[in-house]
Amino acid sequence: MSFSQDVWQRNLALYQKTLALPFNQELANGSLSREAFCHYVIQDAHYLVAYGRALAVCGAKAYEADDIIQFTQGAKEAIVVERSLHDGFMKDFGIGKADFENTPLTLACHHYTSFLTATAWSESYPVVLASLLPCFWIYAEVGKDIVSQSIANNPYQAWIDTYSGEAFNEAVRNVLITIDRIAERCDADTLEKMHKAYTKGAELEWLFWDSAYHQRQWLGLDQ
């Protein structure tokens, strides 16, 4: 069994819980509140900057030239997507530049980005790669599930199309090929650290969407 097959099976129950989150279910049927989606988009834009930095470090630690290209290009794409959020979803939903700049990271976003950047700087290439995989893979799988359920004229169709589209899914397949190739060279201790890094990233994916649905702010002081 490949690493990707193994890690997916180990975390399947968590993925199913992620699919069942009210945010994703209501996104699919178009009933998600505008406020929750705007909260999500702002936090996602903050997140993608940190994700881009972590991808860049991953590329710097990569063993082979093709992997360096893959992950440094991925870092560039993360920032391109972050900027497109400003020009696309934020503009469409009336989120101004000041609204974004004056909105701090939530506890969930801060926790997730801190985990990624700390892992990127402190861990080996295989473990860094495993920590970054959930954002690629879970988004793609959630996107494919949601697109199959999405209603006609869904106000969030553009988001759904992005993550269910072939371009994003091709990038995910390439990352899976890379991580399986790298995992074949790893010892048992490194593989276990990879599994733990992936699971933590998957847990934080769940937390990010749950936080967005409830529009939680720092330490939940607004609740």
N, C-alpha and C positions, 0 to 999 in steps of 0.2 A: 504494500500500500504506500502511495506517495505521501509526502508530508501534507500536501493540500487536502488530499482525501481524508487523512487521519484527523487533521485539525478541524475540518468541517464537521465530521461526525462527532467529535468530542464537544463541539459547541453548537450542535444542531438545535437543542432545546432553547438555548439563548437566542438563536436566530429566529425561531418560531415566536418567542416572546416579543422580539423586536418587530416582526411583521404585525403582531396583534396590537401594538401600541395604538391608542386612539389617534395620535398624530398621523400615522401612516394610513389607517383605515379611513379617516375623514379626508385625508388628502386625495385618496382614490375616488371617493364619492363626491368630492367637491364641496363638502360641508365644513371643512376646516375653517376656523375663524380667520379673518384677515389679520387680526392682531397677533394671533399665534404664528401665522406664516411670516409676518414682518419681523417678529421677534427672532424666529429661526434664521431668516435671511441675514439679519445684522450679525448674529452670532457666527453664522457660517462664514461670512466674509472675514471676520476676525480669525476664525479657525484656520482658514485656508492659507493665510499668511504664515502662520506657524507651521502648518503642514508642508508648505513649500520649503521652508528652512530645513525641516527634518529630512525631506527628500533630497535636498542638496547635500546634506551631511552624509546621507546614505550613499549617494553617488560618489562622494569623496572617498568613502571606505570600500567601495566595490572592488572586487578582485580583477575584473576584466574590463577592457575598454568599452565593449558593447553595453555592459551594465552601467558604467559611468554615464554613457550617453543616455541610456534609458531613464535613469533617475534624475539626472540634471535636467533633461527635457521635461520630465514629470514635474519638477520643481517650477520650471517656467510656466507650464500649463496651469498649475495650481494658482499662480499669481494672475495669469490671464483670466481664469475663471473668476477669481476674486474681483477683478476690475470689471468683468462683464456683469457681475451682480449689481454693481453701482449703475451701470448704463442700462441694464435690463430690468430685473425684478425690482430693484429699489426705485428706479424711475417710474415703473409701471404702478407700483403700490404707494407712491408718494413719499418715499423715504429720502429725505434730503441728506446732503453731505454732513451737515451739522448734527443731524439725528444719529448718523452712524458714528461720527467721531466722538460724540458726547455720551455714547452708550458703552459702559464698561463691559468687560467679559463677565459672563455669569460664572457661578461656581462650577457648573458642569463644563463650560468651555475652558475655563482656567485650568481645571483638573486635567482635562483631556490634552490640551496643548502643552501643559507642563510635563505630562507623562511622555509625550512624543519627543519633545526637545531634550528632556533629560536622558531618555533612552538613546536618542540619536547620538548624543555626545559621549555617553558613558559605556555603551555596549558594543559588542562586535557586530560586524556587518550582517551576519545571518539573523541575529536577534533584532537589530534595527529594522531589517526588512520585514520580519514577522509582526512587529508592532505597527507598521504602516499598512499591512495588508487588509485589515478590517475595513478601513475607509474606502479602499478600492472595491473590495469584493462584496461587502454587505450592501453598499449603495447600489451596485449593479444588480444584485439579486432582488433587493427591495424594489428597485425601479422596474424590473421585469415582472414582478408580481403585481405591482400597482397598475402598470399599463394594461394588464389583462382585465382589470376591474374598473378602470377609469370610465367615468360617465362622459357623454357627449358634451362639448362646450365646457369642459372642466376649467375653472379659472387658473388651475395650477398645472395645466397640460404642458407648458413649456419646461417646467422643472422635471416633470415625469419623462418627457421625451429626451431630455439631456442624459439621464441616468439609465434609461432603458435602450438608448440608441446604440448602434453598431460601433461607432467610434470609441465610446467609453468602454464598451464590453470587449473590444479588441485589445485595448490597453490593459484591461484586467486579465485577460487570457495570457498576455505576454508576461505580466508580473507573476502569475501562477507558474508559468513555465520556468521563469528565473528562480523562484523560491524553491521549487522542487529540485532543480539542478543543484542549487547551493546546498540544500538539506542533505542530499546524497553524500556530501563530503564531510558532514558534521558528526561529531561524536555524540554519545548519548546525553551527556550533560548539556551540551549546546542545544540539542534538539528539545530537551525539556524546557530550557530557558526560552526557546522560540515559542513553544506551546503556551507558556505562561504569558509571554508578551502579547501573543495574538488574543488570548482570552481577555486580558485586561483591556486591550483596545476594543474588543467586541462589547465588553461591558460598558465602556465609555461611550460607544456608539448608541447603545440603548439609553444611557443616561442623558445624552445630548438631546435626543428626540423627545424623551419624557419631559425634560426641563423646558424645551421649547413649547410643548403643548400647554404646560401650566404657567408659562411665561415667568419662570422663577428668576429672581434677581439674586444678588450676592447674599449668600448664607440664608436665603429664604426669608429675609426680613420683611418682604412685602406680603407674605402669606398670613 
